[in-house]
Amino acid sequence: MLLRISRIFAALLVMAVVSQIAAASPNGLPNIQILATGGTIAGSSASSTDTVGYKPGALGVEVLINAVPEMKKIANISGEQVAQIGSFDMNNAIWLKLANRVNQMLASNDVDGIVITHGTDTLEETAYFLNLVVKSDKPVVVVGAMRPATAISADGPFNLYNAVLVAGTKEAKGKGVLVVMNDTIYAARDVIKMNTYKVDTFQAPDTGALGFIQSGKVAFYKQPTRKHTTQTPFTVANLTELPRVDIVYGYANASRLYVDTAVKAGVKGLVNAGVGDGSLYTEVKEALSEAQKHGVVIVRSSRVGSGMVARNGAVEDDKYNFVVSDTLNPQKARILLMLALTKTADLKTIQQMFWEY
């Protein structure tokens, strides 16, 4: 009798454990959270042939999810609206809100990965910001579209499906924040919007893509080599604002007016989008040198679409105490400098950050 009771108790215990496992993961699919911020992927127009002049961010996250029911076959989907803007209006406050929400969600065992829908204008900036401040190795994928949701052959639905697919794969774990567009996977640090209207606008000209999606299969061929996410010292948990850093553009016969104006406005850092290898017009170099002596951190980047800015190359950086951006374009150099200034004002340390991140 005792043996029979023991067997019954053991069977009930097994059933209870199985029941708990089934409740936690009823279908074995990854749990993916979609955070929506607006953009063209949620854009709407009265005409199906409009690819300009539409209203970005018009559609909410639930509309985006319901428009791609196939996603429910590859993941358990839930959505949240973080912002509803065109990404030309992206700002530091939304970045901080988004980053804190991402970190909060990824700390939960109920979330396996996050997909962020975003306008393409500043998508690369948001992705790189998150790449530096997310504190989890779970997949975070940023996705957008070049055609509004109401357009003929809109690219958003398939981009979103692929983003969810990537976010749900174990291979995406530990690779930092990823950007998925046009069946291609990019590292957030390296990806750039290269064209104003083409669906293959996102490229990584210096390093290439990390992988591709074909017929529902995710294939990675490379690993990011720069430190990211859990490997960086940057946190946003206690930040309410970021240090002000602006960008000054280089061109023939440039004026120091914009450098002087930025310094008077109280900037903590300036990124110069120089010509060629970050070269500086003489008048501008003098203004930047004066700004540096007054405590403004100066980073030399380049307006050229790709390539490395060499330290002590076009400018004697050691002499002027300038920092160089390596392969980061001006808009991404601004992001790293803002975060660097939350930790230190030491120029050697900041330069090392540009080599590492």
PAMARBA-719229 format. One record per residue: x, y, z of N, C-alpha, C, O in turn. Coordinates in pm, whole numbers, plus 50000, padded with zeros to 5 digits. Atoms other than C-alpha are relative to their C-alpha. Layout:
XYZXYZXYZXYZ...
REM end
This chain:
500834988050000500005000050000500885012750000500645022249925499114988549994502815023950094500725002349867500915013749825499344999050129504585016349766499075006349898499495014649817500984994750096501405023749571499805015050022499735022749927500194985949968500915056949755501215008149953501065019249901498784993150042504545066349686500025002249849500425012849800500024998850147504105059349315499005010649955499265018449864501024990150036500915079949301500515014150029500325023249948499454986949963502635109149483501065004649899501105016249859498954996850097505605107449247499395004149866499865013549802500664996950128503295107448943499375013950006499465021649910500624986949984501395137649078501055011149999500825021949946498924990249997504685155749141500535002949860500775014449825499544998550138505855149648784498995008149920499375017049844501044992950072502515161748649500005014850036499775023349950499984986149955502785193548858501165007649935501005018949890498844993750062506285200848727499775002549852500065013449802500294998750143505225194648367499005011249977499125018949882501014989650013502215217048421500615013850013500235022949940499334987249981504445245448548500835003749878500835015349834499194997450120506785241948251499115004149884499435013449810500924997050110503855242148008499415014050017499215021249919500564986849976502435273148177500995011049965500615021549915498984990150028505765291348143500275001449851500555012449803499745000050144506225282147777499054990349933499444979149900501035009250047503015267247641500274994449861499814983449829499805004750137504215264447281501474999049961501794995949846498585001150029508005264947306500575011249916501745010849879499534988850081508235297547110500625010750089500265012050205499404989149921510405326847223499005011150025498105013549944500864988749964508695355947396500695013049956501705017050012499414988150058509405387247192499115012250026497925012049996500714987549973508395422247300500325010049889501495012449858499814989750102507865448347028499755013650063498665016350114500124986349952508505484247136499945009249879500875009549798500214991650118507165509346884500335014550031499995019650138499684985849984508465544646837499455008549886499645020749886500544992450113506695554546513500794997449874501234986149849499215001350121508465561146186499214995949877497994994249883500625003750127507775551645826499354986350007498324984049943500575013449989507135515445920498575000550053497774991550028501364997749950504015529046095499365011849929498425017949981500494988550075503385555645830498734997149922498454985749887501275001650070500085561745656499785011649905500155023049932500334989950099498915580145346498684996449934498254984949936501285002350068495675584145154500194992449869499254986249820499735006750128497335570344840501004988650019501974989950093499115011649989498965536344803501285001649920502184993249928498794997650078501545551244567500895010750063501945014050009499194989849933502835577544810501194993650072501014984550153498825004049924506395571744927500685012150064501705010850131499594987849930506895607845038498725007350038497665004849980501174992249963504525631945208498994992750086497914998150111500905007649913502925605145427500195004550144501085012550173499894996749859502395607945802500704988750074500124978050091499285010749928505045588045991499424997950139498945007250203500455003149865504065570346311498515000650020498045001050134501464998649987500355572346236499344987550058498304988550123500595012649958499705535646313500624995250131501834996350151499535004949872499955520646661500614986249991500524979649888499275012749999501905489846762499074988249975499484978649909500915011250020498845467146765499644998449853499454987249805500275000750144498115476046403501164993249928500954985049839498845006250062501655466546308500044985150026500354977249936499985014249965501415433446491498924992449925499174981649870501125006850067498015424546345500184999249850499604990649784499775000050145499245432745995500924988649957501004985449839499085011150032501785404146017499654988150089500414984950181500415011149914499895374646167500974988249998500974980050089499025010950011502675351246049501015000250114501624990050145499054999049889504815364046337499604990950116500464986150190500485007949887502635344746582500374985249985500234977450080499555013850021503915312446428501464998150043501914986850060498575001049967507525320546520500325005650139501435003750189499734994149868507155338946854498695003650069497655005550004501104994349921504805349047133500245015050005501225019750062499794985750023504335385847055499165008350096497995005350120500754989649930503345414847276500615013449961501785014149923499544987150047503625451847201499765011250099498895010550185500134988249915504065485347369500425012349920501415011949847499694987550069504045520847233500845008850092500355013650194499104991749920507045540047369499965014549953500015023850034500114986750061506795569647130499254998349869499094987149820500745000850127504855578146814500355012249916499555021449898499424988450068507025601846611500664995849870500924984049847499045002050107508915605446289501385000850063501605009050152498735000749928512495597346382500865012449983501895013750050499324987150006513635631746271499765007950128500485017550156500274993649871512125642146607500534991950119500194994950233499415007749890514065616446810500875009150086501555018050035499244991449910515675631947117500574992150116500274980250132499335006849889517745623747425499014994650103499224983850158500985004349900514705621547653499354986749960499164978050044500605012650047513115594147440501044988950005500714977550039498945010149991516455576047419500124994550141500214982450161499875004449861516705575047798498794991750042498944981550109501225007449969513095563747832500034986149937499714976250002499965012550073513535536847568501044990550059500754978750079498945008449946516825523947709499634994250135499864982450162500425004949869515455521448061498914989449988498904979650062501065009950020512385502847935500574987049945500164976249987499365012050055514535478747733500704992350111500544980250121499285006849891516725471148034499044993850101499294982850152501005005349907513675466548256499394987149946499234977350019500635011750061512085442048014500964988249988500594976850015499045010950020515235422147943500414993550131500914982350131499705005949869515735416648316498974989550040499194982050135501065009649969512525396048315500234986849928500664986549813499905013350062512585358648250498924997749895499004988249817501115001550093509385363548051500285006249864499475004949772499644993650127511175382847774501294994049949502324994250018498825006250061513605365147541500735009349905501925007449878499384990750092514255393847303499075011749974497885011050003500784987850026513105428447197500235004649857501345004349805499954993750132512285443546859499495014350016498455016650078500384985949992512135481546828499715005149860500595005049774500354994050129510265496946535500345014850004500105021650104499374986749996511805530046434500035006149861500134999049761499784993150126511955556146163501444998949956502344997750040498655002750051514985552845938500945012150008502155010549999499144988250002516235588945960501084999650107502235002850081499035000549890517905584146298500114986050058500584984350171499995013949951517605546346331501414995750041501584989450145498635004349968521375541246324500485006250131501285000150203499594993549876521795566046611499374993450122500054990650221500685006949889519185549946836500614986250023500834982250137499435013549988520625515546763501375000550068501674992250154498664999149939524165526746855499915004450145500664999450229500204995949861522975544447171499644987950086500214985950193500405012049925521255512547285501134989950007501284982950107498875009250002524305492447185501005002950112501724994050156499074995949895526265512047447499404999350140500154998950238500604998849867523725512447732499094988550040498704987750157500795011749962521675480347719500864990750084502024988150049499235008449909522765457548002499464985750001499084980450106500435013850015521775423347873500614994549873500895001949779499525006150123523085398447620498864994149917499104987849814501155004650080519555390147503499895008549873500315020149873500074992650126518825400347143499135012650007498035012350062500764987750021517715436047073500175003549852501295005249805499974997750144516795442946710499225012649968498075014050008500664987850043515975476946562499644998449852500464993949772500495002350136513895476946244499175011949954498535018750035500804989350058512275502046011499544996449861499544984749823500465002150137510965506445660500265012749921500325023649977499824988650089511545529045362498715003949930498635014649868501304996950059507945527545241498944999350109498984990250193501035000349896504905535745455499154987549991499104980749888500795012349992502585507945564498894999549896498454988649859501114999550096499915519445317500464999249855499634999249764499484999750137502205518245011499934986349933499954976049999499875012350077502165492544735501394994150028502395001250026498735006749972504865466844815500755006450117501965008650110499364994749879505525481545159501024989950053500764977950057498945008949952508765467545299499934997650150500624988750201500075001149856507805471645664499574986450054500234981250144500465012849944505825439345722501054988949997501234981950097498995010750006508555416045600501225003550086501824994750148498914995949912511235436545778499674996650145500524991750219500425002849863509245433146101500024985050028500494980650133499985014749985508775395746052501434995150018501714987150107498615004449991512505391245994500655004550131501474997350188499444995149873513355412446297499594991150116500414987950202500485009149896511195390446520500704986649989501064980550089499315012750022512765359746364501425000450057501844991250126498624998649950516285372446442500025001250152500844994950218500044997949855515345383746795499714987150075500064985850192500355012649935514075348646868501024989049983500814977950032498995010450022517215330146762501095000750106501495011550149498925000449900519855318947010501305005549943502155010350018498774995150062522545328746758500155015250012501265020550005499944985449988521625365646801500435004650138500745016350158499654996649862522415364547171501485003950010502354997449953498624995949976525545383247278500655007649888501865010249894499424992950114526025401746949499755015150006500035022349910500314985949991524955435647077498705003249929497994994249885501234995850068522125455846928500194998149850501235001549794499965003050143521325445546572498985008549925497975012749981500954993450090519635463146281499664990249889500564984849824500445009150106517555441846043499175007849899498125013449931500694993250110516535456745710500304992649870501434988449847499805005250134516025442745363500714986450001501644984249923499475013749989516825406345463501454999450046502124989350026498594999249962520175417245609500125004150146499335012050196499764997449857521555418445965501305008050013502345004149961498844991449980523925446346069500275002250148499365001650230499644995549865525815455746385499655014750013499875022549921500454986349979524465487946534501135010149983500915021049932498884990650010527925503846549500335003649857500745014849829499444998550135528655499546181498995004149893499395008649786501004997950104525365504245997499745014949978499745022850072500234986150039524635536745810498875000549897498784991949810500974997550106521685549745612500725007249886501285018049905499164995450110523225555445269499245006549886499845012949799500794994850111520355565645042498705005750052498165000950153501204993349948517335588245079498714992449976497714995050043501285006350032514755564744928500044985149970498994978749973499955014050039515995530044830499784990650119500144993850232500295009349891514875499645032501274993250052501264987750162498735005549952518495487745054500925011150051502145010250040499254988249956519565521045204501004997150109502045003750116499095002649888521205505645512501134990849956500934980149899498795007350036524765493845462501025001650113500885010250199498854998549910527935488545662501245000449911501904990149893498984999250105530515501345411501404995650042502164990749959498655003649956533605495045624500124985550044501194979550029499895013349939532765461545782499094989549938499324977649956500935009550059529885445745589498954995250098498974998650216501105005449920526815427445715500484988850091501494982350063499725011449912526835402646003499364987249948499874976249971500705011850047524365379445835498795003549916498575015149881501134998350091521245374345629498844991250044499014981750121501185008249979517725360545642499504995549864499285003749774500495005250126516555337945364499014988750026499334978950092501035010449989513335317845347499764995650144499634983750172500285003149861512775320145719501174994450079500994989850192498825005149931516315309845810500995011550024501275019449934499044989749961518795332245995501404994249991501694983650046498615004850016522465328845901500955011350036500975021849971498954990549962525275347346080501344995249943501654983349944498685003250055528715349145919501135007550070502305004350051498994992049932530485374746140499575002950142498405001350178500254995549863530785386246500500455014650013501475018449955499494986549971531005422446615501264998850087501334990450176498745000949925534495428746751500145011050105500925009550198499924989249902533975461546941499114997050120498084990350108500775002449878532725461047299498635006649992498465017049929501384995050007529005466347350499224995450123499704987050200500995003949899526065463147591500644997250137501085006550204499515003549865527235444247904501495002650016502005002350128498554998049994530885451347817500395014650014501585017750026499694985849989530615489347841499745005050142499004998650217500244994449866530695511348154498805009350005498505014950111501044989750008527765532748039498664994850051498214983950014501315003449946524485531948227499085012149990499555023549988500984989250007521285552348204499014999650114498105007950121500995002149895519465540248514499755012550083498625015250123500144988249915520115572248709500175013249924500325023849985499834987950080520435596748420498655006449968497704999549930501204992650041517815623548363500275008549876499345013149811499624992950121519735641148087501414996049960502144989950038498675002950051522845637647873500765012949978500155023249948499214987950026525735662347838499765005049858499614997049765500264994650133525205685747546501254999049912502325004149946498955001250101527335676947245499375003349865498334997949830500504996250131526845692946904500994996349891502134992649919499195003350118528195687046552500195012649916499235019949889499694988950090529935713046335500454994049867501324985249864499745005950131530075705845962501135007549929501205019849932498874994350073533225711245754499685002149852498964994349791500224996950142533245727045408501045010549958501735016150043499054990050049535335750145187499635013950051498455017650053500224986449950535775785245329499105000150124498265009050140500845001349882534215774145658500265011650097501295018250092499934989149903533565798745940500094994450142499544983850171499935003749860534395796746309498735004050076498585000950194501204994849937531035812746381499244989150075498784991450187500825010649941529325779446455500684993650120500014989450215499265005049884532065767446688499835009850116499515005750228500104989949895532015800046883498595000750058498425002350178501394999649954528215799846902499694988150090499024989550192500235012149919528155764147033500675001250136500104997350238499294998449874530755772347298499255009750091499115007150210500774990449921528755802647412498704993950054498204998150158501235006649957525685780147436500244989950111499294984650169499695008749887527505758747691500204985449968500004976950055499795014050034528305726847502501164994350080502115001350115498925007149931530435701147681500954993249901502104990249935499195006450101531705685647360499575004349862498425008149841500304997150139531905692246987500614989249911501764985249930499505009150103532235667846699500105008049871499115014049827499844993250128533665682746383499924989949886500744980749878500135008650119532475665846063500905005949893500445013149804499024993950087535635674645878499994994549859499314984749829499865004750137536515670945513501084989249996501984989150080498985010350015538535640945396500234992250127499294986850186499615007249879540405625345687499765008750124500615009550213500304991349887538715649145928500795012949999501015019050104499204987850012540725678645798499195012350041497975012650028500654988249946539985713045943500445012649924501635014649900499704986750053539765747245778500745007850109500395006850227499104993649902542425769145947499255008050105499535006750224500774991749907539955793446103499224991450099499104994850217500765009149915537875764546238500924992950098500574991150215499045006749912540935746746378500395009150116500515004650230499674990549894541855778046571498865001150101499105001650222501164999049912538325780546712499844987550086499524988450204500105012649926538295743946813501104999050105500874994050215498905000249905541685747546979499685008850121499965005150235500384991149891540415776947183498904993750086498924994750208501095006649927537275757547276500554989050090500104987350203499415010949922539385728147393500695005550125500624999550232499314994049886541425750947618499025004950107499395006650223501044995949906538165762147778499204988050052498154989850114500625011949943537235726047862499024992749913498414983049958500895007150092535165715947559500784988649934501864990949878499335011550061536095680947439499725000149850498565000849808500124999450146536765680947063500294986349939501314980249969499815012550073536345650046845500015002949851499115009449798499934998750146537455649346484499384987849934499844976649955500605010450083535205628946256500095004749855500845014049824499944996350141534585631145882498614999949939497764991749974501274999750073531715640645654499964989149891498904986549834499945010750099532875612845418499224987950053499204985350173500915010749957530545582745425500634987850060499934979550118499355011849943533135557145530501485003050020501985013349974498574998549980536725552545639500365004050141499515008750217499474997149867538875557445949500635013950003501325017949909499304987449978539955591146083501264996950080501184992050193498725003849940543645586946165500465010450102500445022450075499464990949899545045601646484501355005449954502204998049905498794993050044547785627246409500224998349850501364998349803499915001150145546995622946041499865013749936500865020549911500234987050063545395653745887500235011650097500445022950055499834989749896545755672646217500914994250108500874982250135499145004249889548345671146498499144999150128499095008550208500955001549890545885657646752500685000750136500115006150231499284999349873548475653847026500275014650039500195018250156499724985849976549355690846991498755007550044498815015750136501234992549972545755702946998499114993350105498074998850143500815007549903544445676947246498614996749946497594998050015501245004550062541795664847004499874984950012500874977850028500315014350006540145630547003499574996849858498935005149793500475004050134539575611546678498954989050013498944981350109501205008449992536455591546599500204985849948499284977749955499795013150063538065561146433499044998849881499055007549794500925001550114535355548046193498595004850031497695003149949501344995049967532395563946373499725012849922500545022049919500404987750069530535589446163499645010750103499545007550221500224989249903529765623346322498824997650094498925000250214501185001849915526295614146448500204989150105499664990150216499715010449900527555582646620501115004350094501115000750211498964994649913530665600146750499385008950107499845009050221500704991549903528325624946918499414991750113499504995550230500625008649899526535596647098501044994550097500854994950218498955005449913529725580647227500605010950088500895008550205499444989249920531065614347340499055004150112499505006750224500964996849895527865622247530500104990150116500154994150233499935010349897528065589347716501365000050069501454997750190498664999449940531825592447770500065011150105500675009450210499964988649909531285626147936499184997750126499305005350222500685003649875528955609948189500934992550094500614990450211499045007749921531995590648310501305007350028501875005850136498684994049985535085611948258500165012049906499435013349807499604989250089536595643348107501464998249956502025006749887498615002750034540045627848070500104996349852499464986849807499955001650146541005629947702500594986649958500134980749860499415012950036543185598847696499004988650021498934979349941501025010249974540395578247850498915000549894498444990149846501044998650103537865592147604500504994749866499764988049794499465005450125540175584447311500004984750002499684978349902500015014649989540515548747437498594994549980498414983849922501385004350021536725546147443499664999549852498944990649807500255000150145536645555147075500714988449931500254983749827499345011950057539115527047006499224987250037499214977549960500615012349950537075501847209498544998249962498084986949941501445001350020533415509847141499535005149864498345004649834
REM end
